[in-house]
Amino acid sequence: MTQSPATPLPPPKERRRLRVSRSLTQAQLAARLGVSRATVRAWESGRRVPDGSGGEAYARLLTTLAQPTAGQQPAGKAQGPGPGPAPVPPDPLTPDQAFDALYAFCAPALVRQTYLLTGRRELAREVVEQAFQLAWQRWPEVARDRDPAGWVRAVAYDCALSPWHRFRPRYRHPEPPPADPADRALLHALLELPPTYRRTLVLYDGVGLDLPETAAETEASTPAAANRLTHARQAVAAQIPALADPAVLHRRLTELASSERLLAAKPTAVRTCGERRNVFWTRAAIAFTVAIIGSTALTLQTAPTHYEPPIAPAQAVQGVPPPAAMGPLSKEELSLRAKLHKEASNGPERVVPEPR
């Protein structure tokens, strides 16, 4: 018969929410409690009820995480009795401080994960910065999300696997491969996988998410995610038989991601760049709006205010007889022409009326 902890436990969904709100992974929480990661996963899913000393420590830790002073108290240790002043709650984190804490916790590992997806060091750093810049633009929404780290990771993965990168001139040529032949073989095997299979494999065997979480992040059903994972493992094992064991594959993925010196930018630089980009696009939108208003006003000033009928097109005059063709002159016409030729150049003499 199991013994339930004396401290009341929240529902399973609330347990996970409290862990994620403090940016703790299941592995970190398990290390702080001295239990396995599978045990923490079973507690958060509701498949097992926390019991014994571990369950009591887990209940106390959840109570600590639910308090505003959770970041100032050691995990798994109850407050000792005794007189003394009540602890003063610290000031709440500003948005800048909360964003910097999330960036410092997630960015280094996220750069290494995106390197496994793309095989490009510079692209891995770039997509992570873009994901965090988007998170800073939507910080009120991201800060209230139950899994801010998962939100940023999903955006970074989507950007990393975008097919439009192949059209960029700087990414048309491959980067130098890893120096270790074993790392080169593993990276080549990963890049040979379809993008959806590669993402599922990295999330499950690289990041350590469970199957339902992997399915949710890849927007697939749990059976579909399991099928992708199985085929991805088989494809990697076909090229590297030593990686048929999932535990060995997990270790090698971690070693491959850690072997490269992938450094993320400073959080202040990411926030500043994102703010500058926001200012630029805001000014561009304002300028475009002003241009539309100006062109509309100019059109209203120069447009006619009344209707002017159009001028009818010219039409040919009808009924005009064609000119007669020149024919031979008669005797009278010949006589008149000869007479006119004999007249003076100033014209005929004045006609004087004769008296009767």
C-alpha positions in Angstrom: 0.0 0.0 0.0 1.5 3.4 -1.1 1.6 6.4 1.2 0.4 9.7 -0.3 2.4 12.8 0.5 1.2 14.9 3.4 1.4 18.1 1.2 -1.6 18.2 -1.2 -0.7 17.8 -4.9 -2.1 19.8 -7.7 -3.7 18.0 -10.7 -1.3 16.5 -13.3 -1.7 19.3 -15.8 -1.0 21.9 -13.2 2.2 20.0 -12.2 3.5 20.3 -15.7 2.4 23.9 -16.0 4.3 24.8 -12.8 7.5 23.1 -14.1 7.3 24.8 -17.5 6.6 28.2 -15.9 10.0 28.0 -14.2 11.7 26.9 -17.5 12.6 23.5 -16.0 12.9 20.4 -18.1 11.8 17.0 -16.9 15.4 15.9 -16.7 16.3 18.9 -14.5 13.4 18.4 -12.2 14.2 14.7 -11.9 17.8 15.6 -11.0 16.7 18.0 -8.3 14.4 15.4 -6.8 16.7 12.4 -7.1 14.4 10.4 -9.3 14.4 9.3 -12.9 13.0 11.3 -15.8 10.4 8.6 -16.5 9.1 8.9 -13.0 8.6 12.7 -13.4 6.9 12.0 -16.7 4.5 9.5 -15.1 3.7 11.9 -12.3 2.9 14.7 -14.8 0.8 12.5 -17.0 -1.2 11.1 -14.0 -0.2 7.5 -14.6 1.5 7.3 -11.2 0.8 8.9 -7.9 3.8 10.4 -6.1 4.5 8.6 -2.9 7.1 8.1 -0.3 9.9 10.6 0.4 10.2 11.4 -3.3 6.5 12.2 -3.5 6.8 14.4 -0.5 9.8 16.3 -1.9 7.9 16.6 -5.2 4.8 18.1 -3.4 7.0 20.6 -1.5 8.8 21.6 -4.7 5.5 22.2 -6.6 4.3 24.3 -3.6 7.5 26.3 -3.9 7.2 26.8 -7.7 3.6 28.1 -7.2 4.8 30.8 -4.9 6.2 34.2 -6.2 9.5 33.5 -4.3 10.1 30.2 -6.0 13.3 31.4 -7.6 14.8 32.3 -4.2 14.2 29.1 -2.3 16.1 25.8 -2.7 14.2 23.0 -4.3 13.0 20.0 -2.3 13.8 21.7 1.1 11.1 22.8 3.5 11.2 26.0 5.5 12.6 25.3 8.9 10.5 26.4 11.9 11.7 29.2 14.1 11.2 32.9 14.7 12.3 35.4 12.2 11.0 38.1 9.9 8.7 37.0 7.0 10.5 36.8 3.7 10.1 39.8 1.5 8.9 38.8 -1.9 11.2 40.1 -4.7 10.1 42.5 -7.3 8.5 40.9 -10.3 10.6 40.5 -13.4 10.3 43.1 -16.1 9.6 41.9 -19.6 13.2 42.5 -20.6 14.4 40.4 -17.7 11.9 37.6 -18.3 12.9 37.5 -22.0 16.6 37.4 -21.2 16.1 34.6 -18.8 14.2 32.5 -21.4 16.8 33.3 -24.0 19.7 32.3 -21.7 18.0 29.1 -20.8 16.9 28.0 -24.3 19.0 29.7 -27.0 22.3 27.7 -26.6 20.6 24.3 -26.8 18.2 25.5 -29.5 21.1 26.5 -31.8 22.6 23.1 -31.5 19.3 21.4 -32.2 18.7 23.4 -35.3 22.2 22.6 -36.5 21.1 18.9 -36.4 18.1 19.9 -38.6 20.0 22.0 -41.2 23.7 21.0 -41.1 24.5 24.7 -41.3 26.0 26.6 -38.5 25.2 30.2 -39.6 21.6 29.2 -40.5 21.1 27.6 -37.1 22.1 30.9 -35.3 20.0 33.0 -37.7 16.8 31.0 -37.3 17.1 31.0 -33.5 17.6 34.8 -33.5 14.5 35.2 -35.8 12.5 32.9 -33.5 13.4 34.9 -30.4 12.8 38.2 -32.2 9.3 37.1 -33.1 8.8 36.0 -29.5 9.8 39.5 -28.3 7.4 41.0 -30.8 4.6 38.8 -29.3 6.0 38.7 -25.8 2.6 39.2 -23.9 1.3 36.2 -25.8 4.5 34.1 -25.4 4.9 35.0 -21.7 1.4 33.6 -20.9 1.9 30.5 -23.0 2.1 27.3 -20.9 5.4 26.3 -22.6 7.3 29.4 -23.8 10.4 27.3 -24.6 8.3 25.0 -26.8 6.7 28.0 -28.6 10.1 29.4 -29.5 11.4 25.9 -30.5 8.5 25.3 -32.8 9.1 28.6 -34.6 12.8 28.0 -34.9 12.2 24.5 -36.3 9.7 25.8 -38.8 12.1 28.5 -40.0 15.0 26.1 -40.2 13.2 23.6 -42.3 11.7 26.2 -44.7 12.4 25.2 -48.3 13.0 28.8 -49.4 16.5 28.8 -47.9 17.7 26.9 -51.0 17.1 30.0 -53.1 19.3 32.3 -51.0 22.7 32.8 -52.6 24.6 32.4 -49.4 23.1 29.0 -48.8 23.6 27.4 -52.2 26.9 26.0 -51.3 27.5 23.4 -48.5 29.4 24.3 -45.4 32.5 22.5 -44.3 31.5 19.2 -42.6 32.5 18.2 -39.0 36.1 17.2 -38.5 35.3 13.8 -37.0 34.4 11.1 -39.6 31.8 9.6 -37.2 30.1 13.0 -36.8 30.2 13.5 -40.6 28.5 10.2 -41.2 25.8 10.9 -38.6 25.1 14.4 -39.9 24.9 13.0 -43.5 22.5 10.3 -42.3 20.3 12.9 -40.6 20.2 15.2 -43.7 19.2 12.3 -45.9 16.0 11.9 -43.9 12.8 13.7 -44.9 12.3 16.9 -43.0 9.4 15.6 -40.9 11.2 12.4 -40.0 14.4 14.4 -39.1 12.4 16.8 -36.9 10.6 13.9 -35.1 13.9 12.1 -34.5 15.6 15.3 -33.1 12.7 16.0 -30.8 12.4 12.5 -29.4 15.9 11.2 -29.4 17.7 14.6 -29.3 15.6 16.9 -27.1 14.1 14.1 -25.1 10.4 14.9 -25.5 7.9 12.0 -25.1 5.9 10.7 -28.0 2.7 12.7 -27.3 4.7 15.9 -27.0 6.6 15.1 -30.2 3.4 14.5 -32.0 1.8 17.7 -30.8 4.9 19.8 -31.8 5.1 18.2 -35.3 1.3 18.6 -35.7 0.8 14.9 -36.2 -1.1 12.1 -34.4 0.7 9.9 -31.9 0.7 6.8 -34.2 2.0 9.0 -37.1 4.8 10.3 -35.0 5.7 6.8 -33.8 5.7 5.6 -37.4 8.0 8.5 -38.4 10.3 7.8 -35.5 10.6 4.1 -36.3 11.4 4.8 -40.0 13.9 7.5 -39.1 15.7 5.2 -36.7 15.8 2.4 -39.3 17.1 4.7 -41.9 19.9 5.9 -39.7 20.7 2.4 -38.5 20.9 1.2 -42.1 23.8 3.7 -42.7 25.4 3.4 -39.3 24.6 0.0 -37.7 26.2 1.0 -34.4 23.3 3.5 -33.8 20.5 0.9 -33.8 20.3 1.2 -30.0 18.1 4.3 -29.2 20.3 5.1 -26.1 23.4 5.1 -28.3 21.7 7.3 -30.9 20.6 9.8 -28.2 24.2 10.0 -26.9 25.6 10.5 -30.4 23.1 13.2 -31.2 24.1 15.0 -28.1 27.8 14.7 -28.8 27.3 15.8 -32.4 25.4 18.9 -31.4 27.9 19.7 -28.6 31.1 19.2 -30.8 30.4 22.3 -32.8 31.2 25.7 -31.3 27.8 27.2 -31.9 27.4 30.4 -29.8 24.2 32.3 -29.7 24.1 36.1 -29.7 23.5 38.1 -26.6 19.9 38.6 -25.6 20.2 42.3 -25.6 21.4 42.3 -29.2 18.5 40.1 -30.2 15.9 42.4 -28.5 17.6 45.5 -30.0 17.6 44.0 -33.5 14.0 43.0 -33.1 13.0 46.4 -31.9 14.8 48.1 -34.7 13.1 45.8 -37.2 9.7 46.7 -35.7 10.5 50.4 -35.9 11.6 50.0 -39.5 8.4 48.2 -40.6 6.2 50.6 -38.6 7.8 53.6 -40.3 7.5 51.9 -43.7 3.8 51.2 -43.0 3.2 54.8 -41.9 5.1 56.1 -45.0 3.0 53.8 -47.3 -0.2 55.0 -45.6 0.8 58.6 -46.0 1.6 58.1 -49.7 -1.8 56.5 -50.3 -3.6 59.4 -48.5 -1.5 62.0 -50.5 -2.3 60.4 -53.8 -6.0 60.1 -52.9 -6.1 63.8 -51.9 -4.3 64.8 -55.2 -6.8 62.8 -57.2 -9.7 64.5 -55.4 -8.2 67.9 -56.1 -7.5 67.4 -59.8 -10.5 65.3 -60.7 -13.4 67.1 -62.6 -16.4 68.1 -60.6 -19.0 67.9 -63.4 -19.6 65.8 -66.4 -18.2 66.9 -69.7 -19.5 65.0 -72.7 -16.8 63.8 -75.0 -16.2 65.5 -78.3 -17.7 63.5 -81.2 -15.3 62.2 -83.7 -15.0 63.9 -87.1 -17.3 62.5 -89.8 -16.9 62.9 -93.6 -19.4 65.3 -95.4 -21.8 63.4 -97.4 -23.4 64.4 -100.8 -20.5 66.3 -102.3 -20.3 65.5 -106.1 -16.9 64.3 -107.3 -14.9 66.9 -109.3 -15.5 66.7 -113.1 -12.6 65.6 -115.2 -10.9 68.1 -117.5 -12.0 67.7 -121.1 -11.2 69.4 -124.4 -11.9 73.2 -124.6 -14.5 74.5 -126.9 -13.9 77.3 -129.6 -15.4 79.9 -127.3 -13.2 78.8 -124.4 -10.1 78.8 -126.6 -10.9 82.3 -127.8 -11.4 83.5 -124.2 -8.1 82.0 -123.1 -6.3 83.7 -125.9 -7.9 87.0 -125.1 -6.9 86.7 -121.5 -3.3 86.0 -122.4 -3.2 89.1 -124.5 -4.4 91.4 -121.7 -2.0 93.5 -119.7 -0.5 92.1 -116.6 -2.3 94.6 -114.4 -5.6 93.3 -115.5 -8.1 94.5 -118.0 -8.8 98.2 -118.6 -11.5 100.0 -116.6 -14.8 99.5 -118.2 -16.3 102.9 -119.1 -20.1 103.0 -119.6 -21.0 104.3 -123.0 -23.8 106.9 -123.3 -26.9 106.1 -125.1 
